[in-house]
Amino acid sequence: MTTDATHPKSAAPAVSPVAIADILAARDRLADVVITTPLRYSDRLSALSGANVYLKREDLQVVRSYKIRGAYNLMAQLSAEEKAAGVVAASAGNHAQGVAFACRAMGVYGRIYVPTTTPRQKRDRIRAHGGEYVELIATGSTYDAAAAAAQADVARTGATWVHAFDDLRTTAGQGTIAIEIIEQLGDVPDVTVLPVGGAGCFAGVHTYLRAQSPSAAIVGVEPAGAPSLARALVAGGPVDLATIDPFVDGAAVKRIGRLGYEVAAGAGAQVWSGPPSTRVDPGVTAVMEVDEGAVCTAMLDLYQNEGVIAEPAGALSIAALGRLTFAPGATVVCLLSGGNNDVSRYNEVIERSLVHKGLKHYFLVDFPQEPGALRRFLDEVLGPDDDVTLFEYVKRNNRETGEALVGIELGRAEDLGALLDRMDRSRLHCERLEPGSPAYRYLT
């Protein structure tokens, strides 16, 4: 296996805390609520990966994500007293839609807390699904901040808490995805690739698949900006991440759920890091992270090739395929978990994808304040396939020079070296802004 693998520090339960009987009961409970989403073979991804790749299209679910499974399964088991007290939930957007749908269907009033970064599209859908039964409250910049506010509400009002992932009823509902995959495929897939946020879905699906076949391989995928499960496995238990990148909003969680951690650690999950070319062996449980730029590239590829509108978390499993290798003829299922994407975010999606592919670069350039300076830059520095996509003076308080922020899109990633050489030979002072640096984040 060509990867760096890290194992949990401490022993964990050998038996999953999620019961197979509860997943089967959830399937019956949800029969008239959720749809059996398609399992579709992907010619493009199969050709790219060398495996037989199928997409489990939970983006086509009634609320455009699998989250309705867990939310409805939990609320359907509440007592009359718990329902009368009303429900409270916290969510980055998709669980909220599931809760809102259940509130309206069951006639239960609820308050739903979401981060202020939740895309408008998701907020609008929450209101549409919940109608008069749901009050939407935006607070904090992360899921964890919204969850803290929601739990304070529960303590203050006595309302019933509907957890997005760390509840056995939620996890059992998400586990019903595995039942459908096996029924549709006719067998347990060799490899199943799952997105990981709080890891409720990971826990439920992993438990059911592994119970049906000990040789089933399961790979959980986290965004690089919020690898909460990987950090927990290394630390020997759930820990709080100091900071997270909220871009993959459906999976940006600071602290992994206890249930998801126990399932992963109990299975001896490996933490995969390092370069590409990681072979997925039978029976392995692993967790890996992918760069947000790779997620954006996967989103754009899905849209341009398959016409699929995936949200960032929905494309996590597909983004991971480029870093995995499989046995010849292996059957691989990727969970396309959600399609609640705000079209206003596509400029950022395109930007992150270009940066990830090495096509977009930013520079600070000192231009002499004289006629023809910009023309010389275009003629002497830019290559024939390069394009200036941004030009903005940062300051012009010197009569001799003016510093400008210049964004350049290359025709090919390998053209960067030649561009840098031409910059070194020019009379202009050019400073490249490295992605992730304070100046890069501030100026872009």
N, C-alpha and C positions, 0 to 999 in steps of 0.2 A: 504494500500500500504506500503510494508516494504522497505522504502527507504527514504533518505533525499532529500527533494524537495525544490528548490529555484526558486522563481518567478522573473520576470524582475522588476527592480526598478521603471521604468517609463512606462506610458501608451504608446501604440504604435498603428499604424493604424489598424483598425478593418477589413479593406478590403485589400486583397492581391494586391500589385502593379503589379503582373503578370496577364495578361488578358487571360481568357479562349479562346477567339477568336484568340489570337495570337498563342496559343499552337496548336489549330486546323489548323490554316494556316500553321504553321511549319510542321505539319504532311503531308500536301499536298506538301509542298516545298521539303520535304525530301524523298518522296515516291520512287523515282528512284535512291536514293543515299545510304541510309542506308538499312540494312536488318532488318526484324522483328526477333529479337533474341528469342531463345527458352525460355519458362517458364517451368522448369522441376521440377517435384516432387522429393524430397529427402527422401528416406526411412530412411536413417541413422539419419539425423537431425530431422526428424519427431519423430522417436523413442526416441531420446535424449531429445527433448523439450516437448513432449506430445501434440504437435500441428501438423497441416498439413502444412509442410514447403515446399515452392517452391523457386527455385533459378532463378532469371531473369538473363540470361547469356549474359550480355553485353560484356564479355570478348571475345565473338565470333563475335563481330562487325567487320567491315572491317578494322578498325585500332586497334582492340583488346580492345576498350573501348568505352563508350557512348559519349565521348567528341566530336566525329565527328558531333553529332546531333546539338550541340550548335554552333560550329565553322562554319559549313556549312550554317546553317540557318542565322547566322549573315552576312556572306560574300555574300550570295545570295541576300541580300537586299541592298548592297552597290550601290551607283550611279556609273556611268561610270567614273566620275571625281575621286571619292574615290578609285576606283580600279586602275586607271591610276597612282595615287600617290603611289601605292604600300601599302602593309600592314605590320604592326609590331605586334608581339605577344610575350607574356612571358608565360612560362609554365614549370611545373616540368617534362613534357614529353608527356602526353597523349593529352592535348589540342593542343600541338604543332603538333602532328601527324594529328589531325583533320584539323588544319589550313594548314599544308603542303599538305594534300590530296586536300583540296579545292583550294589552289593556283594552283596546277597542273591541276585540272579539269577545272578551270575557266581561266587559262592563266594569273594569277595575280602573280607578283613578291612580295616576302615577306622576311622579316628578323625576325628570331625567336630567342629569348633569353631564355636560360635555365640555371639553376644553374650548377655549376661545379660538384655537387653531383649526377646529373642525370645519371642513369645507362647507360653504353655504348649501351646496347640493344635498349634502347629508342632513343638514338641519331642516331644509325644506321637506325632505322625505320623511323625517321623524314626525314633523307636524302633520303631514298628509296621512300617515298611517295611524297616528294616535287621535287625531281630531280633538274633540272637546275633552277627551279623557286624559290628555297628557299636557303637562306644563314643562317646557324646555328651558333649562337654565344653563347659560354658558359662563364658566368660571375657570380661572387658571389656564396655563399654557400647555399642560400635559394631561394625559389620562389620569395619572396618579394624583394630581392636584384636584381634578374633578371628583375622583373617588373619595378623597379626604372630605370634600365639601358634602358629598352625598352621605357619607357615614355620619357626619355631624348632624345632618338632617334626621337620619334614622334615630340617633341617640336623643334628639330633641323632641321628635314627634311620635316615636313608636311605630313608624311605618315599617313595612317589610322590605328587607334588602334583597335585591335580585342581582347577584354577582355575575359579572361578564364571563368569568372563566374559573374561579376557584371555588366551585360548588359541585358536588357530585351529580346533582340533577342537571346542571348546565353541561357538564362533561359527558354525561350519558347521552344527552340529546345530540351533541356534536358527534358522538361515536356512531350514530346511525348512518353517517356518511360511509363508513367502512362496510356496513351491511350491503348498501346499494352497490358499492364498487365490486364486491365479490359476486353478487347476483348478476350484475351487468357483464362482467368479464368472464364469468363461469369458473373462476379460480381466484386464489389469492395472488395479487401481483408480486413479482419478484422484488420490486422496489417501489415504495410510496414516498413521495416528496411532499412535505407539508410546511406551510408557513407557520411561524411561531411568534405570537405576541405574548399573551399571558399563559399560553400552552394548554388551555382547556381542550381545544380541538385535538392537539397533538396527543394529549393523555387519553382521550376517548377513542380515537382512531387507532392509535398504537396498541392499546389494550385489546381491542377486538381483533385486529389483524394478527397480532402475535399469538393470540389464543387459537386462531384457526390454523396458523402455520408458524412453527418456531424458526423456520428459515426465512421468513419475510424480513426484508431490510426496510428500515424506516429512517428517513433523513429529515430532520427539522431544520428550517431555514429562517434565520433572523436577519434583520437589517443591521449593517455594520454600526449604525448610529445608536442601536439599542439592543445589544447582545445579552439580555438579562438571563437567559437560560444557560448560555455558555459560562458566564461569570459565576452563576450559582453552582454549576457542576465542578468548576475549578476550586471554588471556595468551600465546597462541602455543604452548601445550603443556600437558600435565597438571600440575596444581598441587594441593597439599594445602589443603583448606578448613580454616579455623581451628576452626570449630565446625559441627555439623549438628544438625538436629532429627530424632531417630530415629523419629518417629511413623510415617512411611511407610517402615516397616522394610525392605521388599523393594527399596527404591530409595534408601536413605539411605547413600550412599557418599562418603567424604571425597575420594577421588582417582579420577578417571575412568580406565578402562582405556586402554592405549596403542592397541589395535586400534580401539576405538570412536572415539577421538579422530582417528586417522588417516583413518578412513572419512568422518567428518563434515567434517573440515578439507579433505580431498581433494576433497570435493564442493562446497566453498565455502559451507559451512553458515552461515546467518545466525542471530544471536542476537536473538530477538524479545522486547521488553519494552515496558512502557508500557500504555496503556489497551486495552480490548477493540476489536473490529472490525478484526482483522487478516485480510486477504484472502490466501488460499492460491493462489498462481499456479502454473501448470504447470511442472514441472521443478525447483521450489525444494526445497532441503533447509534445514530450520530447526530450532532448538531453543528451547523456551520453558519457563517455569516456571509452576506453578499453586500457589496457596495451599493449605495443608493443610486449611483449612476448606472450600474448594471441593471437595476430594477427599472429605471427609466427606459433604457434601451429595450428591455423585454416588453415593456408596455407599448412602445412604439412599434416594435416588430409584430406584436399580436394584432395591433390595430391595422397596420399596413398589409399584413399577409392574410390574417384570418378574419379581419373585420370585428375583432373582439375588443370591447372597451373594458379594460381592467384597471382597477385602482392600484396604487402602489403595493399594498399588502397582497392584493390578488395576484400580482405577478412575481412574488418572491420565489415560489417554487420553480417557475420557468427560468428565472434569472440564474438559478443555481445549476441548471443543466450544463452550462458551459464549463463548469469546474468539476464535473463528475464523469467517470467512465464506467461502463457497464460490461458485464459478460455478453458475448455475442448472442443475439436473439432475446435478451432480457426484456421482460414486460415491465414498463415503468409508468406509474400513474402520478401525475402532478395535480395537486388540488389548486384550481383557479378559484380562490376563495371569495372574491367580491368584485363587483363592477360599479361601485358607487364613486365615480370619479368626476370631479368638477372640471368642466372644459376650460375654465379660466386658469387652471394650473398647467396647461399644456406648454406654455412658454417656458416655465421652469423645468418641466419634464424634458423638453428638447434640449435646453441648456445643459442640464446635468448629464444627459446622454452624450452630447458632443464632448464635454469635458472628460467623461469616462473613456470615450473612445480615442482620446488624444487628438481631437480635431479642433478644439476650441482653446485658445490661450489668451492671456491678458498681459499687457506690458505697460510700464510707465516710461514714456518717451519724452526727453527734453528737446523741444523744437526751438531752433534759433528763430527769433522774431524778425524774419526777413522774407521777402517775396520768394516763392518757389520752394520753401522748405518742405511743405507737405508733398509737393510733386516729386521731389527727390526721394523722399521716403517711399512713395509708391513705386517709383521706377527702380530704385537701387536695392530696396530691402524686400519688398513683396515678391513672391514667386508667381508664376503665370496662373496657378490654380488657387492662389490664396485670396481671401476676401476680407476687407475691413468691415466688421459688423458693429463696431462701437468706436466712436471718437468723441472724447469729452475732455475739455480742459479742466484740470484739477485746480490749478492756480496760475494767474498771469500777473503777478505783482513784481516781476523782474523785467526790465526793458529789453534785456538781451535774449532771454529764453522763456519758454512757457511749457510747463509739464502737462502732458495729456495722458489720459487713460485710453489705451487702444486695445480693442478686442479683435483678434484675428482668427478666422476659421480657415483651416488648411484643407486643401483638396485631398490629401492623404496624410495619415498620422506620421508616416516615415519622413515627411517633408520638414519636420520640425528642426532637425539637425542643420539642414541647409539654411533655413530661415535664421537660426541663431548665429550661424557663421556670417551671414550677410550683415546682421546687426552688429557683430563685433568689428567688421571691416568698415562700417559706415562712420561718419563723423558725428552721428547722433548718439547720445547716451541712452541706452535701452535697458531697462530692468524688468526681468520676468517676474510675475507674481505667481508664486507656487500655490496650487489649490490647498486649502486648509490653513494657510497662513493668516494671521490677523488682518494684514492689509488686503488679502484676497477677499476675505469674508466681508470686510467693510466696504470695499470699493465695488463689489459685484452684488 
